Amino acid sequence: MADIDGSWDTVTKTPLGDQRATLTIRQEGSSLVGTYSGPMGSVDIENGEVEGDTLRWKVAVTVPMPLTLDCTARVDGDTITGDVAAGAFGSFPMSGTRTA
């Protein structure tokens, strides 16, 4: 089981450019709870799951348009890498480092 609790500075590589956000998370049993905050605001993580070093969660954003993002990532020490699926827009690589 990975130590996932903390704040993570993340970058998602999208066709609109790098999307930076802070992922603040903690594990509660097999659940993942927290927030995803960026220039467009802050949203709560939904349906968060932890399985070993793999994390899965959804966030519902409203800017620039209403969209649910499906996120999957792996934690390795103070590094997080994964993908953010944006429905019909495709899937984009995400990476980051723990800041606290």
ZADREN-575590 format. One record per atom (N, C-alpha, C, O): residue number from 0; y, z, x; atom name; residue in three letters. Coordinates in Angstrom, 3 decimals, always signed. Atoms other than C-alpha are relative to their C-alpha. Layout:
BEGIN
   pos         yy         zz         xx   site   code
   NUM          Y          Z          X     CA    Ala
...
END
This chain:
BEGIN
   pos         yy         zz         xx   site   code
     0     -1.175     +0.000     +0.844      N    Met
     0     +0.000     +0.000     +0.000     CA    Met
     0     +1.239     +0.000     +0.889      C    Met
     0     +1.339     +0.790     +1.828      O    Met
     1     -1.232     +0.129     -0.777      N    Ala
     1     +3.397     -1.006     +1.368     CA    Ala
     1     +1.040     +0.998     -0.497      C    Ala
     1     +1.040     +1.383     -1.667      O    Ala
     2     -1.158     -0.815     +0.361      N    Asp
     2     +6.475     +1.217     +1.406     CA    Asp
     2     +1.093     -0.969     -0.430      C    Asp
     2     +1.656     -1.674     +0.407      O    Asp
     3     -0.951     +0.993     +0.507      N    Ile
     3     +8.825     -0.788     -0.816     CA    Ile
     3     +1.335     +0.590     -0.425      C    Ile
     3     +2.302     -0.149     -0.609      O    Ile
     4     -1.196     -0.633     +0.528      N    Asp
     4    +11.428     +1.754     -1.928     CA    Asp
     4     +1.206     -0.258     +0.893      C    Asp
     4     +1.112     -0.188     +2.118      O    Asp
     5     -1.233     +0.166     -0.746      N    Gly
     5    +15.005     +1.031     -0.920     CA    Gly
     5     +0.849     -1.136     -0.517      C    Gly
     5     +0.607     -1.690     -1.590      O    Gly
     6     -0.893     +1.116     +0.293      N    Ser
     6    +17.751     -1.554     -0.936     CA    Ser
     6     -0.284     -1.123     +0.975      C    Ser
     6     -0.462     -0.899     +2.172      O    Ser
     7     +0.326     +1.190     -0.776      N    Trp
     7    +17.101     -5.069     +0.289     CA    Trp
     7     +1.093     -1.038     -0.179      C    Trp
     7     +1.428     -1.397     -1.308      O    Trp
     8     -0.924     +1.124     +0.055      N    Asp
     8    +19.679     -7.718     +1.158     CA    Asp
     8     -0.842     -1.266     -0.009      C    Asp
     8     -1.611     -1.509     +0.922      O    Asp
     9     +0.835     +1.194     +0.138      N    Thr
     9    +18.143    -10.990     -0.040     CA    Thr
     9     +0.854     -1.260     -0.069      C    Thr
     9     +2.025     -1.232     -0.449      O    Thr
    10     -0.608     +1.321     +0.115      N    Val
    10    +18.972    -14.675     +0.159     CA    Val
    10     -1.037     -0.921     -0.620      C    Val
    10     -2.158     -1.030     -0.125      O    Val
    11     +0.850     +1.005     +0.628      N    Thr
    11    +17.468    -17.267     -2.183     CA    Thr
    11     +0.622     -1.356     +0.287      C    Thr
    11     +1.797     -1.585     +0.000      O    Thr
    12     -0.469     +1.338     -0.364      N    Lys
    12    +17.760    -20.862     -0.960     CA    Lys
    12     -0.140     -0.915     -1.218      C    Lys
    12     -1.257     -1.247     -1.616      O    Lys
    13     +0.022     +0.841     +1.198      N    Thr
    13    +18.727    -23.028     -3.973     CA    Thr
    13     +0.792     -1.285     +0.265      C    Thr
    13     +1.534     -1.370     +1.243      O    Thr
    14     -0.794     +1.223     -0.141      N    Pro
    14    +20.152    -26.528     -4.438     CA    Pro
    14     +1.502     +0.258     -0.114      C    Pro
    14     +2.306     -0.554     +0.344      O    Pro
    15     -1.414     -0.352     +0.131      N    Leu
    15    +23.449    -24.799     -5.287     CA    Leu
    15     +0.495     +0.807     +1.193      C    Leu
    15     +1.623     +1.299     +1.190      O    Leu
    16     -0.360     -0.779     -1.177      N    Gly
    16    +23.455    -23.075     -1.890     CA    Gly
    16     -0.709     +1.336     +0.025      C    Gly
    16     -1.477     +1.667     -0.879      O    Gly
    17     +0.616     -1.315     -0.158      N    Asp
    17    +22.396    -19.662     -0.667     CA    Asp
    17     +0.529     +0.961     -1.059      C    Asp
    17     +1.738     +1.110     -1.235      O    Asp
    18     -0.355     -0.989     +1.010      N    Gln
    18    +22.351    -17.065     -3.436     CA    Gln
    18     -0.351     +1.377     +0.549      C    Gln
    18     -1.527     +1.716     +0.671      O    Gln
    19     +0.204     -1.328     -0.585      N    Arg
    19    +22.800    -13.576     -1.974     CA    Arg
    19     +0.003     +1.057     -1.095      C    Arg
    19     +0.782     +0.998     -2.046      O    Arg
    20     +0.083     -1.095     +0.963      N    Ala
    20    +21.823    -10.452     -3.869     CA    Ala
    20     -0.597     +1.221     +0.680      C    Ala
    20     -1.268     +1.118     +1.706      O    Ala
    21     +0.604     -1.251     -0.452      N    Thr
    21    +20.880     -6.832     -3.329     CA    Thr
    21     -1.058     +0.401     -1.005      C    Thr
    21     -0.783     +0.555     -2.195      O    Thr
    22     +1.134     -0.445     +0.806      N    Leu
    22    +17.491     -5.822     -4.652     CA    Leu
    22     -0.195     +1.481     +0.301      C    Leu
    22     -0.531     +1.843     +1.429      O    Leu
    23     +0.184     -1.443     -0.169      N    Thr
    23    +17.320     -2.037     -5.178     CA    Thr
    23     -1.212     +0.390     -0.827      C    Thr
    23     -1.188     +0.318     -2.056      O    Thr
    24     +1.279     -0.198     +0.683      N    Ile
    24    +13.750     -1.027     -5.993     CA    Ile
    24     -0.674     +1.306     +0.405      C    Ile
    24     -0.390     +1.893     +1.449      O    Ile
    25     +0.891     -1.116     -0.315      N    Arg
    25    +11.281     +1.818     -6.147     CA    Arg
    25     -1.306     -0.203     -0.763      C    Arg
    25     -1.342     -0.807     -1.835      O    Arg
    26     +1.321     +0.101     +0.605      N    Gln
    26     +7.611     +2.030     -6.936     CA    Gln
    26     -0.274     +1.252     -0.806      C    Gln
    26     -0.033     +2.365     -0.338      O    Gln
    27     +0.443     -1.099     +0.869      N    Glu
    27     +6.390     +4.199     -9.824     CA    Glu
    27     -1.417     -0.331     -0.419      C    Glu
    27     -1.631     -1.035     -1.406      O    Glu
    28     +1.393     +0.359     +0.238      N    Gly
    28     +2.594     +4.026     -9.717     CA    Gly
    28     -0.195     -1.464     +0.335      C    Gly
    28     +0.073     -1.885     +1.460      O    Gly
    29     +0.164     +1.440     -0.232      N    Ser
    29     +1.770     +0.340    -10.120     CA    Ser
    29     +1.185     -0.797     -0.558      C    Ser
    29     +1.141     -2.025     -0.618      O    Ser
    30     -1.187     +0.659     +0.545      N    Ser
    30     +5.201     -0.403    -11.629     CA    Ser
    30     +1.108     -0.082     +1.044      C    Ser
    30     +1.209     +0.757     +1.939      O    Ser
    31     -1.168     +0.213     -0.832      N    Leu
    31     +8.296     -1.722     -9.892     CA    Leu
    31     +1.219     +0.117     -0.897      C    Leu
    31     +1.302     -0.571     -1.914      O    Leu
    32     -1.223     -0.167     +0.782      N    Val
    32    +11.686     -0.579    -11.215     CA    Val
    32     +1.197     -0.164     +0.923      C    Val
    32     +1.101     +0.057     +2.131      O    Val
    33     -1.201     +0.132     -0.799      N    Gly
    33    +15.218     -1.268    -10.078     CA    Gly
    33     +0.968     -1.002     -0.572      C    Gly
    33     +0.921     -1.342     -1.754      O    Gly
    34     -1.040     +0.936     +0.402      N    Thr
    34    +18.130     -3.684    -10.164     CA    Thr
    34     +0.113     -1.136     +1.004      C    Thr
    34     -0.288     -1.020     +2.162      O    Thr
    35     -0.274     +1.191     -0.792      N    Tyr
    35    +19.074     -7.107     -8.849     CA    Tyr
    35     +1.484     -0.270     -0.175      C    Tyr
    35     +1.922     -0.623     -1.270      O    Tyr
    36     -1.460     +0.086     +0.099      N    Ser
    36    +22.808     -7.303     -8.049     CA    Ser
    36     +0.543     -1.061     +0.935      C    Ser
    36     +0.156     -1.140     +2.101      O    Ser
    37     -0.636     +1.034     -0.801      N    Gly
    37    +24.890    -10.211     -6.840     CA    Gly
    37     +1.409     -0.251     -0.483      C    Gly
    37     +1.937     +0.510     -1.294      O    Gly
    38     -1.374     +0.312     +0.382      N    Pro
    38    +28.288    -11.842     -7.209     CA    Pro
    38     +0.182     -0.206     -1.502      C    Pro
    38     +1.285     -0.040     -2.022      O    Pro
    39     -0.095     +0.276     +1.431      N    Met
    39    +27.497    -12.682    -10.837     CA    Met
    39     -0.302     +1.224     -0.856      C    Met
    39     -0.299     +1.133     -2.083      O    Met
    40     +0.271     -1.213     +0.754      N    Gly
    40    +26.663     -9.092    -11.814     CA    Gly
    40     -1.314     +0.643     +0.389      C    Gly
    40     -1.965     +0.235     +1.351      O    Gly
    41     +1.212     -0.766     -0.273      N    Ser
    41    +23.757     -6.669    -11.916     CA    Ser
    41     -0.892     -0.001     -1.236      C    Ser
    41     -0.415     +0.162     -2.360      O    Ser
    42     +0.960     -0.023     +1.105      N    Val
    42    +20.599     -6.834    -14.035     CA    Val
    42     -1.184     +0.879     +0.386      C    Val
    42     -1.519     +1.026     +1.561      O    Val
    43     +1.193     -0.814     -0.222      N    Asp
    43    +17.607     -4.568    -14.440     CA    Asp
    43     -1.223     -0.882     +0.206      C    Asp
    43     -1.341     -1.955     -0.386      O    Asp
    44     +1.288     +0.658     -0.188      N    Ile
    44    +14.202     -5.642    -13.208     CA    Ile
    44     -0.836     +0.234     -1.248      C    Ile
    44     -0.841     +1.331     -1.806      O    Ile
    45     +0.895     -0.095     +1.153      N    Glu
    45    +11.761     -6.356    -16.047     CA    Glu
    45     -1.421     -0.315     +0.439      C    Glu
    45     -1.632     -1.112     +1.353      O    Glu
    46     +1.425     +0.267     -0.236      N    Asn
    46     +7.954     -6.319    -16.017     CA    Asn
    46     -0.378     +0.084     +1.477      C    Asn
    46     -1.186     -0.713     +1.956      O    Asn
    47     +0.278     -0.135     -1.420      N    Gly
    47     +7.875     -5.142    -12.396     CA    Gly
    47     -1.385     +0.559     +0.268      C    Gly
    47     -1.806     +1.528     -0.364      O    Gly
    48     +1.355     -0.425     -0.377      N    Glu
    48     +4.421     -4.782    -10.798     CA    Glu
    48     -0.108     +0.066     +1.517      C    Glu
    48     +0.517     -0.711     +2.239      O    Glu
    49     +0.307     -0.121     -1.423      N    Val
    49     +3.199     -3.648     -7.395     CA    Val
    49     -1.508     -0.036     +0.150      C    Val
    49     -2.229     +0.696     -0.528      O    Val
    50     +1.429     +0.064     -0.327      N    Glu
    50     -0.211     -4.609     -6.020     CA    Glu
    50     -0.106     -0.146     +1.515      C    Glu
    50     +0.064     -1.236     +2.062      O    Glu
    51     +0.042     +0.014     -1.459      N    Gly
    51     -0.646     -3.646     -2.378     CA    Gly
    51     +1.385     -0.274     +0.547      C    Gly
    51     +2.322     +0.475     +0.270      O    Gly
    52     -1.310     +0.363     -0.543      N    Asp
    52     +2.192     -5.363     -0.505     CA    Asp
    52     +0.659     -1.125     -0.798      C    Asp
    52     +1.666     -1.687     -0.368      O    Asp
    53     -0.525     +1.073     +0.841      N    Thr
    53     +2.806     -7.888     -3.310     CA    Thr
    53     +0.774     +0.579     -1.182      C    Thr
    53     +0.305     +1.490     -1.864      O    Thr
    54     -0.865     -0.421     +1.094      N    Leu
    54     +5.642     -7.436     -5.815     CA    Leu
    54     +0.203     -1.165     -0.951      C    Leu
    54     +0.311     -2.314     -0.523      O    Leu
    55     -0.301     +1.010     +1.013      N    Arg
    55     +6.196     -9.311     -9.073     CA    Arg
    55     +0.978     +0.619     -0.989      C    Arg
    55     +0.813     +1.764     -1.410      O    Arg
    56     -0.963     -0.488     +0.973      N    Trp
    56     +9.160     -8.978    -11.400     CA    Trp
    56     +0.753     -1.172     -0.611      C    Trp
    56     +0.684     -2.303     -0.130      O    Trp
    57     -0.845     +0.989     +0.671      N    Lys
    57    +11.476    -10.835    -13.755     CA    Lys
    57     +1.402     +0.588     -0.111      C    Lys
    57     +1.587     +1.800     -0.220      O    Lys
    58     -1.371     -0.391     +0.298      N    Val
    58    +15.222    -10.751    -14.134     CA    Val
    58     +0.589     -1.048     -0.938      C    Val
    58     +0.396     -2.249     -0.754      O    Val
    59     -0.656     +0.889     +0.961      N    Ala
    59    +17.182    -12.211    -17.031     CA    Ala
    59     +1.472     -0.084     +0.380      C    Ala
    59     +2.212     +0.889     +0.238      O    Ala
    60     -1.392     +0.200     -0.381      N    Val
    60    +20.471    -13.665    -15.786     CA    Val
    60     +0.719     -0.767     -1.098      C    Val
    60     +0.096     -1.472     -1.892      O    Val
    61     -0.792     +0.708     +1.003      N    Thr
    61    +23.294    -14.995    -17.923     CA    Thr
    61     +1.022     -0.941     +0.630      C    Thr
    61     +1.600     -1.784     -0.056      O    Thr
    62     -0.976     +0.830     -0.705      N    Val
    62    +25.517    -16.621    -15.264     CA    Val
    62     -0.714     -0.727     +1.125      C    Val
    62     -1.433     -0.053     +1.863      O    Val
    63     -0.918     +0.893     +0.720      N    Pro
    63    +25.839    -19.510    -14.655     CA    Pro
    63     -0.507     -0.419     -1.370      C    Pro
    63     +0.233     -1.038     -2.135      O    Pro
    64     +0.540     +0.289     +1.324      N    Met
    64    +23.521    -19.888    -17.681     CA    Met
    64     -1.127     +0.992     -0.280      C    Met
    64     -1.695     +1.549     +0.659      O    Met
    65     +1.113     -0.897     +0.299      N    Pro
    65    +20.948    -17.768    -19.526     CA    Pro
    65     -1.314     -0.564     +0.563      C    Pro
    65     -1.680     -1.708     +0.297      O    Pro
    66     +1.224     +0.443     -0.662      N    Leu
    66    +17.725    -17.953    -17.530     CA    Leu
    66     -0.795     +1.218     +0.437      C    Leu
    66     -0.220     +2.199     +0.909      O    Leu
    67     +0.863     -1.054     -0.515      N    Thr
    67    +14.753    -15.735    -16.731     CA    Thr
    67     -0.600     -0.469     +1.314      C    Thr
    67     -1.222     -1.529     +1.383      O    Thr
    68     +0.542     +0.307     -1.321      N    Leu
    68    +13.802    -15.717    -13.061     CA    Leu
    68     -1.291     +0.770     +0.196      C    Leu
    68     -1.329     +1.982     -0.014      O    Leu
    69     +1.283     -0.618     -0.312      N    Asp
    69    +10.161    -15.023    -12.149     CA    Asp
    69     -0.092     +0.122     +1.511      C    Asp
    69     -0.065     -0.883     +2.222      O    Asp
    70     -0.030     -0.241     -1.443      N    Cys
    70     +9.992    -13.439     -8.704     CA    Cys
    70     -1.326     +0.576     +0.488      C    Cys
    70     -1.925     +1.437     -0.156      O    Cys
    71     +1.182     -0.511     -0.681      N    Thr
    71     +7.047    -12.844     -6.391     CA    Thr
    71     +0.355     +0.147     +1.469      C    Thr
    71     +0.935     -0.760     +2.066      O    Thr
    72     -0.344     -0.224     -1.404      N    Ala
    72     +7.398    -11.330     -2.934     CA    Ala
    72     -1.036     +0.896     +0.668      C    Ala
    72     -1.793     +1.606     +0.006      O    Ala
    73     +0.839     -0.884     -0.809      N    Arg
    73     +5.512     -9.603     -0.131     CA    Arg
    73     +0.907     +0.782     +0.932      C    Arg
    73     +1.896     +0.265     +1.452      O    Arg
    74     -0.732     -0.877     -0.899      N    Val
    74     +6.791     -6.692     +1.895     CA    Val
    74     -0.820     +0.195     +1.262      C    Val
    74     -2.019     +0.469     +1.208      O    Val
    75     +0.617     -0.254     -1.297      N    Asp
    75     +6.025     -6.391     +5.601     CA    Asp
    75     +0.995     +0.812     +0.811      C    Asp
    75     +1.912     +0.262     +1.422      O    Asp
    76     -0.960     -0.871     -0.680      N    Gly
    76     +7.791     -3.386     +7.093     CA    Gly
    76     +1.348     -0.055     -0.684      C    Gly
    76     +1.471     +0.299     -1.857      O    Gly
    77     -1.347     +0.094     +0.553      N    Asp
    77    +11.506     -3.982     +6.592     CA    Asp
    77     +0.380     -1.436     -0.339      C    Asp
    77     +1.564     -1.769     -0.401      O    Asp
    78     -0.226     +1.405     +0.348      N    Thr
    78    +11.108     -7.679     +5.684     CA    Thr
    78     -0.654     -0.298     -1.341      C    Thr
    78     -1.755     +0.173     -1.629      O    Thr
    79     +0.545     +0.441     +1.281      N    Ile
    79    +10.599     -9.202     +2.248     CA    Ile
    79     +0.121     -1.520     -0.059      C    Ile
    79     +1.165     -2.072     +0.289      O    Ile
    80     -0.020     +1.454     +0.160      N    Thr
    80     +9.685    -12.851     +1.594     CA    Thr
    80     -0.719     -0.357     -1.289      C    Thr
    80     -1.653     +0.329     -1.703      O    Thr
    81     +0.655     +0.411     +1.232      N    Gly
    81     +8.752    -14.696     -1.555     CA    Gly
    81     +0.653     -1.211     -0.609      C    Gly
    81     +1.310     -2.002     +0.067      O    Gly
    82     -0.514     +1.137     +0.757      N    Asp
    82     +9.720    -17.168     -4.228     CA    Asp
    82     +0.637     +0.482     -1.291      C    Asp
    82     +0.220     +1.476     -1.886      O    Asp
    83     -0.661     -0.234     +1.275      N    Val
    83    +12.043    -17.187     -7.208     CA    Val
    83     -0.172     -1.261     -0.827      C    Val
    83     +0.349     -2.318     -0.473      O    Val
    84     +0.226     +1.132     +0.886      N    Ala
    84    +10.909    -19.469    -10.031     CA    Ala
    84     +1.065     +0.020     -1.093      C    Ala
    84     +1.253     +1.018     -1.788      O    Ala
    85     -1.095     +0.112     +0.953      N    Ala
    85    +13.763    -20.698    -12.209     CA    Ala
    85     -0.334     -1.006     -1.093      C    Ala
    85     +0.437     -1.928     -1.358      O    Ala
    86     +0.397     +0.861     +1.106      N    Gly
    86    +11.881    -22.381    -15.037     CA    Gly
    86     -0.050     -1.461     +0.391      C    Gly
    86     -0.650     -1.814     +1.406      O    Gly
    87     +0.013     +1.447     -0.226      N    Ala
    87    +12.447    -26.148    -15.223     CA    Ala
    87     +0.751     -0.413     +1.265      C    Ala
    87     +0.644     -1.559     +1.702      O    Ala
    88     -0.769     +0.318     -1.209      N    Phe
    88    +14.730    -25.945    -12.154     CA    Phe
    88     -0.838     +0.091     +1.270      C    Phe
    88     -0.392     -0.324     +2.340      O    Phe
    89     +0.875     -0.086     -1.163      N    Gly
    89    +11.815    -25.230     -9.831     CA    Gly
    89     -0.073     +1.396     +0.590      C    Gly
    89     +0.385     +2.376     +0.001      O    Gly
    90     +0.208     -1.258     -0.702      N    Ser
    90    +10.941    -22.522     -7.355     CA    Ser
    90     +0.696     -0.067     +1.355      C    Ser
    90     +0.686     -1.102     +2.022      O    Ser
    91     -0.806     -0.017     -1.213      N    Phe
    91    +13.046    -21.456     -4.391     CA    Phe
    91     -0.408     +1.168     +0.901      C    Phe
    91     -0.742     +2.244     +0.404      O    Phe
    92     +0.387     -1.069     -0.921      N    Pro
    92    +12.275    -19.424     -1.245     CA    Pro
    92     +1.061     +1.113     +0.056      C    Pro
    92     +2.266     +0.864     +0.020      O    Pro
    93     -0.861     -1.178     -0.094      N    Met
    93    +13.692    -15.908     -1.005     CA    Met
    93     -0.469     +0.803     +1.204      C    Met
    93     -1.669     +0.910     +1.458      O    Met
    94     +0.341     -0.891     -1.117      N    Ser
    94    +13.827    -13.653     +2.053     CA    Ser
    94     +1.070     +1.075     +0.095      C    Ser
    94     +2.163     +0.939     -0.456      O    Ser
    95     -0.977     -1.072     -0.152      N    Gly
    95    +15.540    -10.437     +3.011     CA    Gly
    95     -0.471     +1.097     +0.909      C    Gly
    95     -1.599     +1.097     +1.402      O    Gly
    96     +0.302     -1.156     -0.842      N    Thr
    96    +15.676     -7.234     +4.973     CA    Thr
    96     +0.454     +1.269     -0.700      C    Thr
    96     +1.400     +1.268     -1.487      O    Thr
    97     -0.335     -1.300     +0.578      N    Arg
    97    +15.756     -3.577     +4.007     CA    Arg
    97     +1.268     +0.527     +0.684      C    Arg
    97     +1.404     +0.459     +1.906      O    Arg
    98     -1.224     -0.559     -0.545      N    Thr
    98    +19.163     -1.971     +4.431     CA    Thr
    98     +0.048     +1.511     -0.139      C    Thr
    98     +0.811     +2.170     +0.567      O    Thr
    99     +0.029     -1.455     +0.184      N    Ala
    99    +18.388     +1.552     +3.218     CA    Ala
    99     -1.317     +0.413     -0.610      C    Ala
    99     -1.543     +1.600     -0.846      O    Ala
END
